Amino acid sequence: MSSKRKIVWAITGSGDRIIETTRIMKELNEKYEAEFDIRIYISKAGDQVLKYYGLFKDLEIDFDKTWVEVNSNNPFLAGQIQLGQFEFMLIAPTTSNTVAKISLRIADSLIPNAAIMGQKVGTPIYVMPSDVEEGVVITELPDGNDLKLTIRKEDVEHVEKLAKMGINILKTPEDIKKVFKKHAKS
């Protein structure tokens, strides 16, 4: 039996910083391979985005365990989290839709359901939202072109609500490294 501690890395349908996030997660998987078993759970929209960016096959090669959402309870993630089987849950990158669902307690899809259940049992939850601050942001499309997005007050309010609920908000993919360092025993 493995002495590795399990981690959930949940990927939603946000393309914002997905390339950087997958690169950092691959580095962390290699660095902490003796300590952590990273399990990837991908939302239906996340599946589309990963394939659009050409990253899905790489994740399957670089990580041993990946699952794509069928419904809010399949694969059986929320139950595993409730039973304390995971060290922490990382949702990165996170769409404004997923952030809103978690803040409003709408558990009708896999990742919000698991996050809500994780909160109920005290599992540390880390979220890297695409919409952290109001204003204009530039993100990179799969073809290398830039996409200009305007982040609205309403989306930022949901992020702020998550923070008040005790969910840890990450602003950049680099912040993920701090999470692993915090939970590492070595």
N, C-alpha and C positions, 0 to 999 in steps of 0.2 A: 504494500500500500504506500502511496506517495505521501511524503511529508510536506509537499508543496501546498501553500495556501491558495485557494481559488479566488480569482478576481473576475468580475463581470465587466467587459468593455462593450457597451451598447452603442450602436451607431444608428442614427436616425437619418432622415432624408436631406440633411444640410450638406451642400457642397462647399460651403465656406470653410476654408482651412482643412479640408479633408485630406489633401495631399500631405500637408505638414503633419497632421495628426497621425496618419498611418505610418509615416516615416519615423516619428518619435516613438510610436508604440512598438514598431519593429525593433528599434534600438533598445527599448526598455525590456522587451521580451528576451533579447539576447543577454542583456546585462543581468537580469534577475531570473534567468531560466531555472536556476537551482532552487529558487525560493518561491516563485509564483507560477501558478497555472492560469494563464489568461484565457478566458472563454469569451468568445465573441458572439453577441446576439444582435442581429440586424433587423431593423424594422422593414416592412414591405417597401416603404419609400427609400429607406437606406440601401436596400438591395438594388433598386433602380439607379440611384445616384452612384454607388460604387461601380456598377457596370458601365455607366455613362463616362465615368472618369477612368475606366480601365483598371480599377484597383481590386476588383472582387477576386480574381484568380490569384493575385499576389497574396491576399490575405489567407486564402485557403492553403497556399504553399507555406507561408511564413508562420502560421498558427495552426496548432493541431485540432482545435475544436471551434467550429463556426456553425451557427444555426441562423436560419432566416424565419422570421415571424410567419406563422400560419394564422393565428388569432391571438386574443389577449392572454390565453393560457397555454398556448402551444407554440414553441417548445415550452416545457414546464419550468419556467424561470422564477415566477413569483413564489411558488411553493418552496423551491430550493432556498431562496433568499429568506423566507419566513423561518425556515429551519436552521438558519445561521450558517449556511454552507459557504458563504463568501466573506472575504476580508473587507471588501468594499465594492461599490458599483460606480463605474465611471461612464458617463454618457457624453460622448464627444465625437464629432460636433453634434450639437443639439438644436433642432429646429425650434422656431417660436411656437409652433403647434404643440410639440412635446412639452415645452416649458409651460405653456398655458394649461395643458391637460393636467400636469402634475400639480400646478398651483391651484387649480380648480377642483382637484381630486376626481378627475374623469379617468377611469381605469379601463377604457374600452379598447385599448391596444396594448401590445406586449410590454413595451418599455415603460410607459407611464404606470401601468399596473404593477410592474416589478418595483419601480421606484417608490410608489406609494406604500407597497407592502414592506419594502426595505426600511422606510422611515418608521413604520409602525413597530418594527422590532429592533430599531437602533443601528441598522447597518449604515455605515458612513456612505453618503451619496455625494458624488462630485459631478457637476454639470458644467460643460463649456458651451454656453449659449451662443448662437450666431448673432443675437441682438442684445448686446450688453449695455450699450450707451446710445442715446439719441444722436441722430446726425447721419451723415453720409459715410458709407464704408465702400471700399473697393475690394472685390473678391475675384479670384482667378477662375475662369471657365476651363473645361478640359482642353480646349484648343489653344490655351495660353492667353486668350484675350481677357481683358478686364470687364467686370460687370459692376456697375454702380448701383448700390442699394441705399434706400433711405430708411433708417430705423426709426420707428414711431414710438411715442411716449407709452402707448398701451402695451407694446411688447416689452419694453424696459420695466414697466410696473410688475409684470409677471415674474421677471427675473428677480426684482427686489423682493417680491413676496416669497420666492423660494429661499432667498438668503435669510429672511426673517423666520422661516420655518426650520432653519438649521441645515439646509442643504448648502454645501460648499460650492461657491461659484468660481470657476476658473476663467480667466480672460484670454489666455493664449495657449496654444499647444505646449509651449515650453513649461507652463505651470504644471502640466501632467507629471513632469519629472519630480517635482517637489512632493507630489502625492505618493509616488512610489518610494521616495527616500523616507518619507514620514512613516510609512507602513513596513519598511524593510527592517529586518532584525539584524542584518549584517552591516 
